[in-house]
Every structure is written in C-alpha cells, then in structure tokens.
C-alpha cells in the first residue's frame, strides 16, 4: 500500500496518497512493523509539508525519527534534515 501512496505522491494526487499511506500505516501497526510505520510517518509528513500543514508535518516527522532511532536505523538522520527545513518554521 505504501508503494501506491508513493505513486500517487509522484502524480501530485495528495488525497489518494494520504489514503494509501494511512492504510499502510494501519497495516504496519497491526503487524507491529516499526520500519514500515516509520516510513509511513515520514511519507505522511512530506505530504503535510507539501500541503503547508507544517504542524502536522512536524508531528509525523518526529514520530518517524523516534521509531528509526528506536530501531538504531541511521535513516533517522535523513528525516531530521527534513524536520530542520526552515520552511517548517512556524
């Protein structure tokens, strides 16, 4: 489902992208797949940032970073870069 969300993101169809990322998140939560959850949170954050919903983007990025750090995954640094983007200043 995450892949479908990415396809819709590439097409700039953010409503459908959000729906697929949210469904993927529900599935990953049910299966306790933390890496998948972290990816979903990051993708949802990017969509929110694109839509100008910075507060929500920050919330999703922070959840993604927390999971990646919990897993010891260095990808957390990439999400931290997105979170440090001056465009997110509120």
SENU-562184 format. One line per field, with one value per residue (C-alpha): residue in three letters; residue number from 1; x, y, z. Coordinates in nm, 3 decimals. Layout:
// residues N
r	(Ala / ...)
k	(NUM / ...)
x	(X / ...)
y	(Y / ...)
z	(Z / ...)
END
This chain:
// residues 90
r	(Unk / Unk / Unk / Unk / Unk / Unk / Unk / Unk / Unk / Unk / Unk / Unk / Unk / Unk / Unk / Unk / Unk / Unk / Unk / Unk / Unk / Unk / Unk / Unk / Unk / Unk / Unk / Unk / Unk / Unk / Unk / Unk / Unk / Unk / Unk / Unk / Unk / Unk / Unk / Unk / Unk / Unk / Unk / Unk / Unk / Unk / Unk / Unk / Unk / Unk / Unk / Unk / Unk / Unk / Unk / Unk / Unk / Unk / Unk / Unk / Unk / Unk / Unk / Unk / Unk / Unk / Unk / Unk / Unk / Unk / Unk / Unk / Unk / Unk / Unk / Unk / Unk / Unk / Unk / Unk / Unk / Unk / Unk / Unk / Unk / Unk / Unk / Unk / Unk / Unk)
k	(1 / 2 / 3 / 4 / 5 / 6 / 7 / 8 / 9 / 10 / 11 / 12 / 13 / 14 / 15 / 16 / 17 / 18 / 19 / 20 / 21 / 22 / 23 / 24 / 25 / 26 / 27 / 28 / 29 / 30 / 31 / 32 / 33 / 34 / 35 / 36 / 37 / 38 / 39 / 40 / 41 / 42 / 43 / 44 / 45 / 46 / 47 / 48 / 49 / 50 / 51 / 52 / 53 / 54 / 55 / 56 / 57 / 58 / 59 / 60 / 61 / 62 / 63 / 64 / 65 / 66 / 67 / 68 / 69 / 70 / 71 / 72 / 73 / 74 / 75 / 76 / 77 / 78 / 79 / 80 / 81 / 82 / 83 / 84 / 85 / 86 / 87 / 88 / 89 / 90)
x	(0.000 / 0.289 / 0.403 / 0.062 / 0.089 / 0.425 / 0.283 / 0.005 / 0.258 / 0.459 / 0.140 / 0.075 / -0.255 / -0.202 / -0.551 / -0.513 / -0.150 / -0.261 / -0.530 / -0.287 / -0.019 / -0.277 / -0.396 / -0.037 / 0.022 / -0.279 / -0.149 / 0.204 / 0.067 / -0.142 / 0.166 / 0.395 / 0.626 / 0.813 / 1.025 / 0.711 / 0.546 / 0.848 / 0.833 / 0.461 / 0.504 / 0.781 / 0.569 / 0.267 / 0.492 / 0.614 / 0.256 / 0.157 / 0.462 / 0.373 / 0.020 / 0.154 / 0.033 / 0.361 / 0.242 / 0.115 / 0.430 / 0.648 / 0.438 / 0.474 / 0.847 / 0.903 / 0.718 / 0.924 / 1.252 / 1.158 / 1.088 / 1.402 / 1.614 / 1.445 / 1.548 / 1.900 / 1.837 / 2.058 / 1.774 / 1.655 / 1.922 / 1.754 / 1.418 / 1.590 / 1.712 / 1.351 / 1.245 / 1.521 / 1.397 / 1.346 / 1.020 / 0.873 / 0.933 / 0.607)
y	(0.000 / 0.231 / 0.188 / 0.302 / 0.605 / 0.690 / 0.657 / 0.900 / 1.135 / 1.134 / 1.223 / 1.501 / 1.336 / 1.401 / 1.300 / 0.946 / 0.934 / 1.017 / 0.749 / 0.479 / 0.584 / 0.583 / 0.235 / 0.113 / 0.263 / 0.078 / -0.248 / -0.188 / -0.101 / -0.420 / -0.623 / -0.418 / -0.344 / -0.045 / 0.018 / 0.034 / 0.263 / 0.494 / 0.508 / 0.581 / 0.860 / 1.016 / 1.000 / 1.148 / 1.424 / 1.504 / 1.525 / 1.755 / 1.973 / 1.994 / 2.100 / 2.368 / 2.189 / 2.235 / 2.147 / 1.810 / 1.754 / 1.813 / 1.570 / 1.295 / 1.359 / 1.338 / 1.005 / 0.874 / 0.983 / 0.827 / 0.489 / 0.495 / 0.584 / 0.309 / 0.065 / 0.207 / 0.294 / 0.574 / 0.684 / 0.893 / 1.146 / 1.194 / 1.264 / 1.501 / 1.700 / 1.736 / 1.841 / 2.106 / 2.259 / 2.634 / 2.611 / 2.429 / 2.720 / 2.826)
z	(0.000 / 0.073 / -0.288 / -0.412 / -0.187 / -0.341 / -0.693 / -0.606 / -0.445 / -0.767 / -0.955 / -0.702 / -0.607 / -0.239 / -0.128 / -0.262 / -0.149 / 0.204 / 0.198 / 0.088 / 0.338 / 0.617 / 0.517 / 0.501 / 0.846 / 0.990 / 0.846 / 0.975 / 1.319 / 1.324 / 1.232 / 1.461 / 1.166 / 1.305 / 0.997 / 0.785 / 1.038 / 1.034 / 0.654 / 0.659 / 0.912 / 0.702 / 0.386 / 0.563 / 0.697 / 0.349 / 0.220 / 0.506 / 0.442 / 0.072 / 0.167 / 0.402 / 0.714 / 0.896 / 1.247 / 1.127 / 0.918 / 1.222 / 1.428 / 1.165 / 1.119 / 1.495 / 1.514 / 1.223 / 1.381 / 1.716 / 1.555 / 1.341 / 1.646 / 1.848 / 1.575 / 1.553 / 1.190 / 1.053 / 0.822 / 1.119 / 1.017 / 0.679 / 0.842 / 1.085 / 0.784 / 0.666 / 1.015 / 1.025 / 0.699 / 0.753 / 0.557 / 0.858 / 1.092 / 1.239)
END
